[in-house]
């Protein structure tokens, strides 16, 4: 009926005889087989002139033909009977509720959120926010575990801390099991004198596993207890799984990932979530015990065309590794580790997009870098810092394992900083040397300076204990230079061979009372409340390979060196001088 309609040869159709007005969503009249959108219809009155009421014209004029069933939604286009609308185990979204209703369903069967009780145990534990006494520890493992459970789809309840008492722990576990589907007992899963979890489970049920071939997390306990719930006229007996979680935070978090997450997924009727995996190149050698599956947290960054994985500090109690980790690598039992430069598969904690916006910084540690990381984050960049000492940073640049390195290496012959060592360790590598901050190095001392230490010579006094920086660090080079200059033998300094890798960890060793003093920057005193005796002024530079200087990734960092707010915050730290921040010291080729 519309065949032959053209812009220059329109066709007129009579309303109610050849065409019928319908609204969007109306069923198509049995006499029709196509729809013409109202916006391309010209309504006409009884005289053939444009009609004022477009919904009640006498006729319409069209200037284009339509094919059969054009602009018509056929029955079954979206959903038909017996068609799968949503699979079992699917996590419902708001739009899914509409699809369920549109398909004619008035109700659906859903999995109930598993209820998980988290019980922290230990007489040394103190609730978050309470004051600490010597020997006490802030209890935060339950916070991590509960948040993990929530993220995986469960409903977590953090219960009160239970002291190391067999009867009290037994009572807490038994009570929690009556109203929860899973009980996690944090700490008390090893084999010490006050490790009661296994005893509690055995007294109430059965222990299946005590110890797994996984590091960190070796002393995990898996078991169940029998619980009887009595109602008005019912008596229901059921088994409730109980997992003994190691007390060290890294072990606790990993135990949750390996054992708790799959269990919750099973209860929710969905497959365990599989994180995205990538292959990365190790920046340093890692060793592994031959009999265990060894899980290693790594920081990731793309330098050039390589995705690099820098292993973070290992220890089950290294809390910072939890926040700094970009991914988790597995070294299967029997592998005994991997060498630097080897490829390793990493399960991601962050998206690749975020990792590709990461600036890898290495070399010497300075508190200014931590402030820089906060500012860069606001500019869409992440700063991953590996404190390996000034020389270690230059060697990392040589291996193309970082975008920049911090350095403060003094040349005893010239009194200049960094240039001689760059030429020594980076021959043929084009770099830009940019000043970040001037700073003061000196003696970090316990509050009140009880040993009466005034200068480097006092480090040799009987009873004085010292903590050093690692070999290859600028601070160690500076100390050795000054000791030689003053004729002081390192053999006379008690603790000279003991070393830490950052100024903050040196300060922490002193603040904890482990040692009396160390060499560090004045900025450390602000956060750790230490005494400070200034000794030397020095320049701390950023060494940036020319291939990265003008790249888009480092553009926010280059701009930051001129940022007034950044300079003001850095200048607010004791001993810092920002007058030459951003100055290009040298362009070396």
C-alpha positions in Angstrom: 0.0 0.0 0.0 3.0 2.3 0.6 4.9 1.0 -2.4 6.2 3.8 -4.7 6.1 6.6 -2.0 9.0 9.0 -2.7 9.9 12.5 -1.5 8.8 13.8 -4.9 5.9 11.4 -5.2 4.1 11.2 -1.9 1.2 8.8 -1.3 -2.0 9.8 0.6 -3.7 7.2 2.9 -7.2 7.5 4.3 -7.3 7.3 8.1 -9.4 4.4 9.5 -9.6 2.8 6.0 -6.0 2.4 5.0 -4.2 3.6 8.2 -5.0 3.5 11.9 -3.3 5.5 14.7 -1.6 3.4 17.4 0.5 4.3 20.4 3.9 2.9 21.1 3.3 -0.6 22.7 -0.2 -1.1 21.3 -0.9 -4.4 19.6 -0.9 -4.2 15.8 -4.4 -4.3 14.2 -5.1 -7.5 12.4 -5.5 -5.6 9.1 -2.0 -4.0 9.3 1.5 -5.4 8.9 3.8 -2.3 9.4 4.1 0.9 11.4 5.0 4.4 10.0 6.6 6.6 12.7 4.5 9.7 13.4 7.5 12.0 12.9 7.6 11.2 9.1 3.8 11.4 8.7 2.1 14.6 7.3 -1.5 14.7 8.8 -4.1 16.3 6.5 -7.6 17.7 7.1 -10.7 17.0 5.0 -9.5 19.6 2.4 -6.1 18.1 2.0 -4.4 20.8 4.0 -2.0 20.2 7.0 -4.2 19.2 10.0 -3.9 20.9 13.4 -4.7 17.8 15.4 -2.1 15.2 14.4 -4.0 12.5 16.3 -7.3 13.0 14.4 -6.5 13.7 10.7 -8.8 12.7 7.8 -5.8 11.4 5.8 -2.0 11.2 6.0 0.7 11.8 3.4 3.9 9.8 3.4 7.0 10.3 1.4 8.8 6.9 1.9 7.6 3.3 1.6 7.8 0.9 4.5 8.4 -2.9 4.4 6.2 -5.5 6.0 6.7 -5.7 9.8 8.8 -2.6 9.8 8.9 -0.8 13.2 7.0 -3.8 14.7 8.3 -5.8 17.7 7.4 -9.4 17.0 6.1 -11.7 19.7 9.0 -13.6 21.3 11.5 -11.0 20.2 12.7 -10.7 23.9 11.6 -13.7 25.9 9.5 -16.7 25.2 8.3 -19.6 27.4 11.0 -22.0 28.5 13.8 -19.6 27.7 16.6 -19.1 30.3 16.2 -15.6 31.7 18.9 -15.7 34.4 21.1 -18.6 35.4 21.2 -20.1 38.9 23.9 -18.4 41.0 23.6 -15.1 39.3 23.9 -12.0 41.6 20.8 -10.0 41.2 21.0 -6.4 40.0 18.2 -3.9 39.9 17.6 -4.4 36.1 17.4 -8.2 36.7 14.3 -7.7 38.9 12.5 -6.0 36.0 13.4 -8.8 33.6 12.1 -11.4 36.1 8.8 -9.5 36.5 8.5 -9.0 32.7 8.9 -12.7 32.1 5.8 -13.3 34.1 7.4 -14.5 37.3 6.0 -13.3 40.6 8.6 -14.9 42.9 12.1 -16.5 42.6 14.2 -18.7 44.9 17.3 -16.9 46.2 20.3 -18.0 48.3 20.3 -16.7 51.8 23.4 -14.7 52.7 25.6 -17.0 54.8 26.0 -15.7 58.3 29.6 -15.8 59.5 30.8 -15.1 63.0 34.3 -13.8 63.5 35.7 -14.4 67.0 39.1 -12.8 67.9 41.0 -14.5 70.7 44.0 -13.5 72.7 44.6 -11.9 76.1 47.1 -9.5 74.5 44.5 -8.0 72.1 43.0 -4.6 72.6 39.9 -3.1 70.7 40.5 -0.5 68.1 40.8 2.9 69.7 41.7 1.8 73.2 45.1 2.9 74.6 47.9 0.4 74.4 50.2 -0.9 77.1 53.5 -2.7 76.5 52.9 -6.2 75.1 49.4 -5.4 73.8 48.2 -5.5 70.2 45.4 -3.7 68.4 42.9 -6.3 67.3 42.1 -5.7 63.6 42.2 -9.2 62.1 38.5 -9.5 62.7 37.9 -6.3 60.8 39.8 -7.7 57.7 38.0 -11.0 57.9 34.6 -9.5 58.3 35.1 -7.1 55.4 36.3 -10.0 53.2 33.2 -12.0 54.1 31.0 -9.0 53.2 32.8 -8.6 49.9 32.3 -12.2 49.0 28.6 -12.1 49.6 28.3 -13.2 53.2 27.0 -11.4 56.3 29.6 -11.0 59.0 29.3 -10.4 62.7 32.4 -9.3 64.6 32.2 -10.6 68.2 34.0 -9.4 71.3 37.6 -10.3 72.0 37.8 -13.6 74.0 40.9 -14.0 76.3 43.1 -17.0 76.2 40.9 -19.2 78.3 39.7 -22.6 77.0 36.2 -22.5 78.7 35.5 -18.9 77.5 36.5 -19.7 73.9 34.5 -22.9 74.0 31.4 -20.9 75.2 31.9 -18.2 72.6 32.2 -20.7 69.7 29.2 -22.8 70.8 27.0 -19.7 71.2 28.1 -18.2 67.8 27.4 -21.5 66.0 23.8 -21.5 67.1 23.0 -18.4 65.0 25.6 -18.6 62.3 26.5 -20.8 59.3 30.3 -20.5 59.7 32.5 -19.6 62.7 36.0 -18.1 62.2 38.2 -18.2 65.2 41.1 -15.7 64.8 44.4 -16.7 66.4 44.9 -19.7 68.6 45.5 -22.0 65.7 49.2 -22.9 66.2 50.6 -25.3 68.7 51.6 -23.0 71.6 50.6 -23.3 75.2 47.7 -21.0 74.8 46.4 -22.1 71.4 42.9 -23.5 72.2 41.0 -23.6 68.9 41.7 -27.2 68.1 40.8 -28.3 71.6 37.6 -26.3 71.4 36.6 -27.9 68.1 37.5 -31.4 69.3 35.4 -30.9 72.5 32.3 -29.8 70.4 32.8 -31.8 67.2 35.6 -32.9 65.0 38.9 -31.5 63.6 39.5 -32.5 60.0 42.8 -30.6 59.3 45.3 -29.0 61.6 48.0 -27.5 59.4 48.1 -27.0 55.6 51.0 -26.9 53.2 50.5 -23.2 52.5 52.7 -20.2 53.4 51.9 -17.9 54.9 49.1 -19.6 56.8 50.6 -23.0 57.8 48.6 -23.6 61.1 45.0 -23.3 59.6 42.4 -25.6 61.4 39.4 -27.0 59.5 36.7 -28.7 61.5 33.0 -28.8 62.4 30.9 -28.7 65.6 27.5 -30.2 66.2 24.8 -27.7 67.2 21.2 -28.3 68.4 18.7 -25.5 67.9 15.4 -26.0 69.8 12.2 -24.3 68.8 8.7 -24.4 70.3 8.0 -27.9 69.0 11.2 -28.7 67.1 14.7 -29.9 67.8 17.1 -29.4 64.9 20.6 -30.7 64.9 23.1 -29.5 62.3 26.8 -29.3 61.7 28.5 -25.9 61.6 32.0 -25.6 60.0 34.7 -23.8 62.1 37.9 -22.5 60.7 40.9 -21.6 62.9 42.6 -18.6 61.4 46.3 -17.8 62.1 46.9 -14.7 64.1 49.4 -13.0 61.8 47.4 -10.6 59.6 48.9 -11.6 56.2 48.2 -15.3 57.0 44.7 -14.4 58.2 43.9 -12.5 55.0 45.3 -15.3 52.8 43.3 -18.0 54.7 40.2 -16.1 54.0 41.0 -16.0 50.3 41.8 -19.7 50.0 39.3 -21.3 52.3 36.4 -18.9 53.2 35.7 -17.4 49.8 35.1 -20.7 48.0 32.8 -21.9 50.8 30.7 -18.8 50.7 30.5 -19.0 46.9 29.3 -22.7 47.1 26.6 -21.7 49.6 25.4 -18.9 47.3 25.2 -21.4 44.4 27.8 -19.6 42.2 31.3 -20.5 41.0 34.2 -19.1 43.0 35.3 -15.8 41.7 38.4 -16.1 39.6 40.5 -13.0 39.5 42.1 -11.7 36.3 45.6 -13.1 35.8 48.6 -11.6 34.1 52.2 -12.7 33.4 54.9 -10.4 34.8 58.6 -10.3 35.1 60.2 -10.6 38.6 62.5 -7.7 39.6 64.4 -9.8 42.1 65.0 -13.4 43.2 62.5 -15.0 45.5 63.1 -18.3 47.4 60.4 -20.7 48.5 60.1 -23.6 50.9 60.1 -26.8 48.9 57.2 -28.5 50.6 54.6 -25.7 50.6 52.5 -23.7 48.2 54.0 -20.3 48.7 51.9 -17.2 48.1 53.8 -14.0 47.4 52.3 -10.5 47.3 53.7 -8.3 44.6 53.6 -4.6 43.5 53.1 -4.3 39.7 54.0 -1.6 37.2 54.6 -1.3 33.5 58.1 0.1 32.6 58.5 0.3 28.9 56.9 -2.7 27.3 57.4 -5.0 30.3 55.0 -5.6 33.2 57.1 -5.9 36.3 56.4 -7.7 39.6 58.3 -6.5 42.6 58.0 -8.9 45.6 56.9 -7.2 48.7 58.4 -7.8 52.2 57.5 -11.4 53.0 56.7 -12.0 56.7 53.2 -13.1 57.9 53.1 -10.0 60.1 54.0 -7.4 57.5 50.7 -5.6 57.5 51.7 -3.0 54.9 52.1 -5.6 52.2 48.3 -6.1 52.4 47.6 -2.6 51.3 50.5 -2.2 48.9 49.9 -5.5 47.0 48.7 -5.2 43.4 48.5 -9.0 43.0 49.2 -12.4 44.4 51.6 -14.9 42.9 51.8 -18.6 43.7 55.0 -20.6 43.8 53.8 -24.2 43.8 55.4 -26.7 46.2 58.6 -28.1 44.9 59.6 -25.0 42.9 61.9 -23.6 45.6 61.6 -20.1 44.1 62.3 -18.1 41.0 65.3 -16.0 39.8 65.2 -12.3 39.0 64.0 -11.9 35.4 61.8 -15.0 35.5 58.1 -14.8 34.4 55.5 -15.4 37.0 51.7 -15.5 36.9 49.9 -13.0 39.1 46.3 -12.9 40.2 45.3 -9.2 40.2 43.9 -7.3 43.2 43.7 -4.1 41.0 42.7 -3.5 37.5 45.3 -3.4 34.7 44.2 0.1 33.9 45.2 1.2 37.4 48.4 -0.7 37.2 49.3 0.9 33.9 49.0 4.3 35.6 51.5 3.3 38.3 54.9 5.1 38.5 57.6 2.7 39.8 60.0 4.6 42.1 63.0 2.9 43.7 66.3 3.8 45.3 66.8 5.8 48.5 63.9 6.4 50.9 62.6 9.8 51.8 59.4 10.9 53.5 58.8 13.3 50.7 58.0 10.4 48.4 55.1 9.4 50.6 53.7 13.0 50.3 54.3 12.8 46.6 52.3 9.6 46.4 49.3 11.3 47.9 49.4 14.3 45.5 49.9 12.0 42.5 46.9 9.9 43.4 44.8 13.0 43.0 46.2 13.4 39.5 45.3 9.8 38.5 48.7 8.2 39.1 49.8 5.7 41.7 53.4 5.8 43.1 54.8 2.4 44.0 58.0 2.8 46.1 60.7 0.2 46.6 63.3 1.3 49.1 66.5 -0.5 48.1 69.1 2.2 48.7 70.6 4.7 46.3 73.0 2.3 44.6 70.3 -0.3 44.4 68.1 2.3 42.7 70.7 3.1 40.1 71.1 -0.6 39.3 67.3 -1.0 39.0 67.3 1.8 36.4 70.1 0.0 34.5 67.9 -3.1 34.4 65.0 -0.9 33.3 63.0 -1.9 36.4 61.8 1.6 37.4 60.7 4.9 36.1 62.9 6.9 38.5 65.2 6.5 41.5 65.9 8.6 44.5 69.6 9.1 45.3 71.8 11.1 47.6 75.3 9.6 47.0 78.1 11.8 48.1 81.4 11.7 46.1 84.1 12.2 48.7 86.5 13.4 46.1 84.4 16.3 44.7 81.7 16.9 47.4 79.1 16.6 44.6 76.1 14.4 44.9 75.1 11.5 42.5 76.9 12.5 39.3 79.9 10.3 39.8 77.9 7.3 40.8 75.5 7.7 37.9 78.4 7.7 35.5 79.8 4.7 37.3 76.6 2.6 37.4 74.7 3.9 34.4 77.2 4.3 31.6 75.6 5.1 28.3 72.1 5.6 29.9 70.7 9.0 29.3 69.2 10.5 32.5 67.9 13.7 33.9 69.0 14.6 37.5 66.4 16.7 39.3 66.6 18.0 42.8 63.7 16.9 45.0 64.6 18.3 48.4 67.5 19.4 50.5 67.5 17.7 53.9 69.4 17.4 57.2 70.9 14.1 58.3 71.8 13.5 61.9 71.6 11.3 65.0 68.1 9.9 65.8 67.9 9.3 69.5 65.4 8.1 72.1 63.3 10.7 73.8 65.4 12.5 76.4 68.6 11.1 75.0 69.2 8.9 78.1 72.7 7.8 77.0 73.9 11.4 76.5 74.9 10.9 72.9 76.2 14.2 71.2 78.2 13.2 68.1 79.5 10.3 66.1 82.4 9.7 68.5 79.8 8.9 71.2 78.6 5.9 69.2 81.7 4.1 70.5 80.8 4.6 74.2 80.2 1.4 76.2 76.5 0.5 76.4 75.5 2.5 73.4 73.6 0.4 70.7 73.3 1.6 67.1 71.2 0.7 64.1 72.7 1.2 60.6 71.3 1.6 57.1 71.9 -1.1 54.5 75.0 -1.3 52.4 74.6 0.8 49.2 72.3 3.4 50.8 73.3 7.0 50.6 73.0 7.3 54.3 75.5 4.4 54.8 77.9 6.0 52.3 77.7 9.4 54.1 78.2 7.8 57.5 81.2 5.8 56.4 82.7 8.9 54.8 82.3 10.9 58.0 83.6 8.1 60.2 86.8 7.9 58.1 87.1 11.6 58.1 86.9 11.7 61.9 89.1 8.6 62.4 86.4 6.5 64.0 86.5 2.8 63.4 83.2 1.1 62.6 84.4 -1.9 64.6 84.0 0.1 67.8 80.3 0.9 67.1 78.0 -1.7 68.7 75.3 -2.5 66.1 77.1 -1.1 63.1 76.4 -4.4 61.2 72.6 -4.3 62.1 70.7 -2.6 59.3 67.3 -1.3 58.3 66.1 -0.2 54.8 64.3 3.1 55.5 64.7 6.1 57.7 61.3 5.3 59.3 62.3 1.8 60.2 65.5 3.1 61.8 63.4 5.5 63.8 60.9 2.8 64.8 63.8 0.6 66.1 64.9 3.5 68.3 61.4 4.5 69.4 60.6 0.9 70.4 63.7 0.8 72.6 65.5 -1.9 70.6 68.5 0.4 70.1 69.6 3.7 71.4 70.4 5.6 68.2 70.8 5.7 64.4 71.5 8.0 61.5 68.5 9.4 59.7 66.7 12.5 58.4 65.1 15.1 60.7 61.7 14.5 59.2 61.4 11.2 61.0 61.3 12.9 64.4 57.9 14.4 63.6 56.1 11.1 63.3 58.0 9.1 65.9 58.7 11.7 68.6 62.5 11.3 68.8 65.4 13.5 69.7 67.5 14.7 66.8 71.1 16.1 66.6 71.8 17.6 63.2 75.1 16.7 61.6 75.1 17.0 57.8 73.2 18.8 55.1 72.7 16.9 51.8 70.8 17.0 48.5 68.3 14.3 47.5 67.8 14.0 43.8 65.5 12.1 41.4 67.3 10.2 38.7 64.9 9.9 35.7 65.8 8.1 32.4 65.3 10.4 29.5 62.9 7.9 27.9 60.5 8.6 30.7 61.1 12.3 31.3 58.7 13.5 28.6 56.2 10.6 28.7 52.6 11.0 29.6 52.9 8.8 32.7 55.4 11.0 34.5 53.8 14.3 33.4 51.9 14.8 36.7 55.1 14.2 38.7 57.1 16.7 36.7 54.3 19.3 37.2 54.1 18.5 40.9 57.7 19.7 41.4 56.3 23.3 40.8 53.2 22.8 42.8 53.0 25.4 45.7 50.8 23.2 47.9 53.2 20.2 47.5 56.3 22.4 48.3 54.5 23.9 51.3 53.8 20.5 52.8 57.3 19.1 52.2 58.8 22.3 53.7 56.7 21.7 56.8 58.7 18.6 57.7 61.7 19.2 60.0 65.0 19.7 58.2 63.6 20.0 54.7 64.6 22.7 52.2 62.5 23.1 49.0 64.3 26.1 47.6 65.8 24.0 44.7 63.0 21.6 44.2 62.6 20.9 40.5 66.0 22.2 39.5 67.6 20.3 36.7 71.1 19.5 38.1 72.4 17.7 35.0 71.4 16.0 31.7 73.7 13.0 31.3 74.0 11.0 28.1 
